[in-house]
Amino acid sequence: MKSLLSIFSKRMNGDIGLTKKTSLWRKNSRTVRDEEEIVRRSLAISIYEGIGAVIYALVVQGVFFTKIALEFGADAFTLSLLLGIQYLSQVFQLIVPTMIARFGKRKPFVLTTVFLVRSLWLAILILAIMGVTRRDLFVIIVSCGFVCSALVGNAWTSWMRDLVPQRRMGSFFGFRNLVHSFVNLIFTWVYSMILNRWPNRFGIQWVLGISVTAGFISLLVLSRQHEPPIKEIQSVSYLKLFRSNKDYQKLLVFGGCWNFAILFSAPFFSYHQLENLKVNFAWIGYLSMLTSLITMAFYWIWGRIADRIGHKNILRVGIAIACFIAIMWFFMTPETMGTLLWVDAVTSALAWSAINLAVFTLPMLVGGESAIVLVAFFGAVNGLFGFIGSLVGGLLSRWLVPLTFTMGELNMQGIQFLFLGSGVMRIGCLFLLKRVSVVGHIRLRTALFETMTNITRRGAKEHTEPGLASAIVETIDQKEENLGNNRSGHEKLSERTVVRDQST
């Protein structure tokens, strides 16, 4: 009897244990499903939040920002100073990890700082409505906004990196950027039509009103986004990191010089359009829409090409086109703008889609395990040199803006010398980029040789003269064999050879 009771007791205990395990498994399963649902909702919230942020961000950069600044009495030097401050504010990214570690959470920090930034632009709107267009107030308010925005950027990036699952990172941000690109395209046209209809303070009030409203709606949506637990933040000596690797030093030299060259003339393209060429906003809107459409298409095209020949080669192509653009603007006059502005819209899309795609991957390709830290340091150095470049360009603009002259039949403005100087400096940056060594990169001339070889092979096979075709193919095969034998390990030219510690 006792043995039967013992067996029954064990069976009951086993069933109870099994029931507990089943209950725990179901609880864990529900927890996993709940977390996945939270992440799914948060990713959708991020897309909706970004729509409002894009509508808001249009007024803090580019031609719309230039128009608003001019209404507040800004001159060429003030524009260069403000753009320089915007880049210099990236230096504050270096203190964000320490601030987040002290707060313990990113969400309250981001929401508070974003609210402050939006409130500063609300103050700009109120000043515009009241008719107060003091340049000094505008510079102070906008500069504070730029600094706060720089703090937000780093914390938001960390937040999203922990929120988005690694397996969905590419697809999510690809879709998010596509949606936001369309929103940018639509509201670029909307703002352009408003300012074309009311090219005065009334139009500025409408644009600022739409922008600030969208910004606060975006903030409310962002407040509903889930924040996952923060990961460990490691402290690092940036000076020690800089000294530890010559590749890091070459990268930072290139990044600093490139941003100096860009910011040397960047504030004056829109200024030249509005003040000297007198381009109306309807035309600017159509040009911007064309640029946006081509940019969206070439983000995909450059991405596929970069997977084959490397991001560094894509960056070299983009910078080469950007050199041409800057020099072309030296000849941008009322007599030539009818053609050159359309050329600029197309070439700018080609150049900057390549540059924006590739330049931010450079620290990751060079940095290896230190990539995350190097990205922050890279941004800070770029911001510092960009500020210096804008300051130098702004000081020169004070002397060049009043200068006018003729060159043949072209009526030239002195400020166009800044475009020429920027183009020359951009060419110099190509040589600095050549010295930067990255992982996963093949030489551009090797990639071009492969392409021409494949084209020649196909053309030779389809040629109507078999004898000539055979001679071409035989010559190529002999060259490939000879080159292959001269390379270590008998590598073939078609291989994706990783080049490290070599300039290309």
SULHU-V154466 format. One record per backbone hydrogen bond with DSSP energy under -1.0 kcal/mol. NH is the residue of the N-H (numbers start at 1). CO is the residue of the C=O. E is the energy in kcal/mol with one decimal. If there is no record, write none. Layout:
# SULHU-V154466
nh co e
NH CO E
NH CO E
This chain:
# SULHU-V154466
nh co e
5 1 -2.4
6 2 -2.5
7 3 -2.4
8 4 -2.6
9 5 -2.6
10 6 -2.3
11 7 -2.4
12 8 -2.5
13 9 -2.7
14 10 -2.7
15 11 -2.6
16 12 -2.9
17 13 -2.8
18 14 -2.8
19 15 -2.7
20 16 -2.5
21 17 -2.5
22 18 -2.8
23 19 -2.7
24 20 -2.7
25 21 -2.7
26 22 -2.5
27 23 -2.4
28 24 -2.8
29 25 -2.6
30 26 -2.8
31 27 -2.4
32 28 -2.6
33 29 -2.5
34 30 -2.8
35 31 -2.6
36 32 -2.5
37 33 -2.3
38 34 -2.4
39 35 -2.5
40 36 -2.5
41 37 -2.6
42 38 -2.3
43 39 -2.4
44 40 -1.8
45 41 -2.5
46 42 -2.3
47 43 -1.5
48 44 -2.1
49 45 -3.2
50 46 -2.1
51 47 -1.3
52 48 -1.3
53 49 -1.9
54 50 -2.4
55 51 -1.9
56 52 -2.2
57 53 -2.7
58 54 -1.1
59 56 -1.5
60 57 -1.3
66 62 -2.0
67 63 -2.2
68 64 -2.3
69 65 -2.8
70 66 -2.4
71 67 -1.8
72 68 -1.2
73 70 -1.6
74 69 -2.5
79 75 -2.2
80 76 -2.0
81 77 -2.4
82 78 -2.6
83 79 -2.3
84 80 -2.1
85 81 -2.3
86 82 -2.2
87 83 -1.7
88 84 -2.9
89 85 -2.0
90 87 -1.6
91 88 -2.1
92 89 -1.4
93 90 -1.7
94 91 -1.7
95 92 -1.3
99 95 -2.0
100 96 -2.9
101 97 -2.3
102 98 -1.7
103 99 -2.4
104 100 -3.1
110 106 -3.0
111 107 -2.8
112 108 -2.3
113 109 -2.1
114 110 -2.9
115 111 -2.3
116 112 -1.8
117 113 -2.2
118 114 -2.8
119 115 -2.2
120 116 -1.8
121 117 -1.7
122 118 -1.8
123 119 -1.9
124 120 -1.4
125 121 -1.9
126 122 -2.4
127 123 -2.4
128 124 -2.2
129 125 -2.4
130 126 -2.3
132 127 -2.3
138 134 -1.8
139 135 -2.4
140 136 -2.2
141 137 -2.6
142 138 -2.5
143 139 -2.2
144 140 -2.0
145 141 -1.9
146 142 -2.2
147 143 -2.0
148 144 -2.2
149 145 -2.3
150 146 -1.9
151 147 -1.6
152 148 -2.1
153 149 -2.3
154 150 -1.2
155 151 -1.4
156 152 -3.1
157 153 -2.1
158 154 -1.9
159 155 -2.2
160 156 -2.7
161 157 -2.2
162 158 -1.5
163 159 -1.4
164 160 -2.6
168 165 -1.3
172 168 -2.7
173 169 -2.1
174 170 -2.1
175 171 -2.3
176 172 -2.9
177 173 -2.6
178 174 -1.7
179 175 -2.5
180 176 -2.3
181 177 -2.0
182 178 -1.8
183 179 -1.9
184 180 -2.6
185 181 -2.2
186 182 -2.4
187 183 -2.6
188 184 -1.8
189 185 -1.5
190 186 -2.0
191 187 -2.6
192 188 -1.9
193 189 -2.4
194 190 -2.2
195 191 -2.5
196 192 -1.9
197 193 -2.0
198 194 -2.9
200 198 -1.9
204 200 -1.8
205 201 -2.2
206 202 -1.7
207 203 -2.3
208 204 -2.8
209 205 -2.5
210 206 -2.5
211 207 -2.3
212 208 -3.0
213 209 -2.1
214 210 -2.3
215 211 -2.1
216 212 -2.1
217 213 -2.2
218 214 -2.3
219 215 -1.6
220 216 -2.1
221 217 -2.2
222 218 -2.4
223 219 -1.6
224 221 -1.5
225 222 -1.8
241 237 -2.2
242 238 -2.3
243 239 -1.9
244 240 -1.1
249 245 -1.5
250 246 -2.4
251 247 -2.3
252 248 -2.6
253 249 -2.3
254 250 -2.3
255 251 -2.9
256 252 -2.6
257 253 -2.3
258 254 -2.8
259 255 -2.2
260 256 -1.9
261 257 -2.4
262 258 -2.3
263 259 -2.6
264 260 -1.4
265 262 -1.1
266 262 -2.0
268 265 -1.9
272 268 -2.4
273 269 -2.0
274 270 -2.5
275 271 -2.9
277 272 -2.7
279 273 -2.3
284 280 -1.9
285 281 -2.4
286 282 -2.1
287 283 -2.6
288 284 -2.5
289 285 -2.2
290 286 -2.2
291 287 -2.4
292 288 -2.5
293 289 -2.3
294 290 -2.2
295 291 -2.4
296 292 -2.4
297 293 -1.8
298 294 -2.6
299 295 -1.8
301 297 -1.7
302 298 -3.1
303 299 -1.6
304 300 -1.9
305 301 -2.2
306 302 -3.1
307 303 -1.4
308 305 -1.3
309 305 -2.5
310 306 -2.2
314 310 -1.3
315 311 -2.4
316 312 -2.1
317 313 -2.1
318 314 -2.4
319 315 -2.6
320 316 -2.1
321 317 -2.0
322 318 -2.2
323 319 -2.2
324 320 -1.5
325 321 -2.1
326 322 -2.1
327 323 -2.0
328 324 -2.4
329 325 -1.8
331 328 -1.7
332 329 -1.3
333 331 -1.0
337 333 -2.3
339 336 -1.4
340 336 -2.6
341 337 -1.9
343 339 -1.8
344 340 -2.8
345 341 -1.9
346 342 -1.7
347 343 -2.8
348 344 -2.6
349 345 -1.2
350 346 -2.0
351 347 -2.9
352 348 -2.7
353 349 -1.6
354 350 -1.2
355 351 -2.5
356 352 -2.6
357 353 -1.3
358 354 -1.9
359 355 -3.2
361 358 -1.1
365 361 -2.2
366 362 -2.5
367 363 -2.9
368 364 -1.1
370 367 -1.9
371 368 -1.4
374 370 -2.6
375 371 -2.3
376 372 -1.3
377 373 -2.1
378 374 -3.1
379 375 -2.3
380 376 -2.0
381 377 -2.5
382 378 -2.4
383 379 -2.3
384 380 -2.2
385 381 -2.4
386 382 -2.5
387 383 -2.2
388 384 -1.9
389 385 -2.5
390 386 -2.4
391 387 -2.2
392 388 -2.5
393 389 -2.6
394 390 -2.5
395 391 -2.3
396 392 -2.2
397 393 -1.9
398 394 -1.1
400 396 -2.1
401 397 -3.0
403 400 -1.3
405 412 -1.8
407 410 -2.4
410 407 -1.7
412 405 -2.9
414 403 -3.4
416 413 -1.8
417 414 -1.9
418 415 -1.4
420 416 -1.6
421 417 -2.6
422 418 -2.3
423 419 -2.2
424 420 -2.0
425 421 -2.2
426 422 -2.3
427 423 -1.6
428 424 -1.6
429 425 -1.6
430 426 -1.1
432 428 -1.3
433 429 -2.6
434 430 -1.5
436 433 -1.3
447 443 -2.2
448 444 -2.6
449 445 -2.3
450 446 -2.4
451 447 -2.3
452 448 -2.7
453 449 -2.5
454 450 -2.7
455 451 -2.5
456 452 -2.7
457 453 -2.5
458 454 -2.4
459 455 -2.8
460 456 -2.8
461 457 -2.1
462 458 -1.4
469 465 -2.3
470 466 -2.7
471 467 -1.8
472 468 -2.2
473 469 -2.5
474 470 -2.6
475 471 -2.3
476 472 -2.4
477 473 -2.7
478 474 -2.3
479 475 -2.3
480 476 -2.7
481 477 -2.5
482 478 -2.7
483 479 -2.7
484 480 -2.5
485 481 -2.2
486 482 -1.3
490 487 -1.7
495 492 -1.5
497 495 -1.7
499 441 -1.5
504 434 -1.4
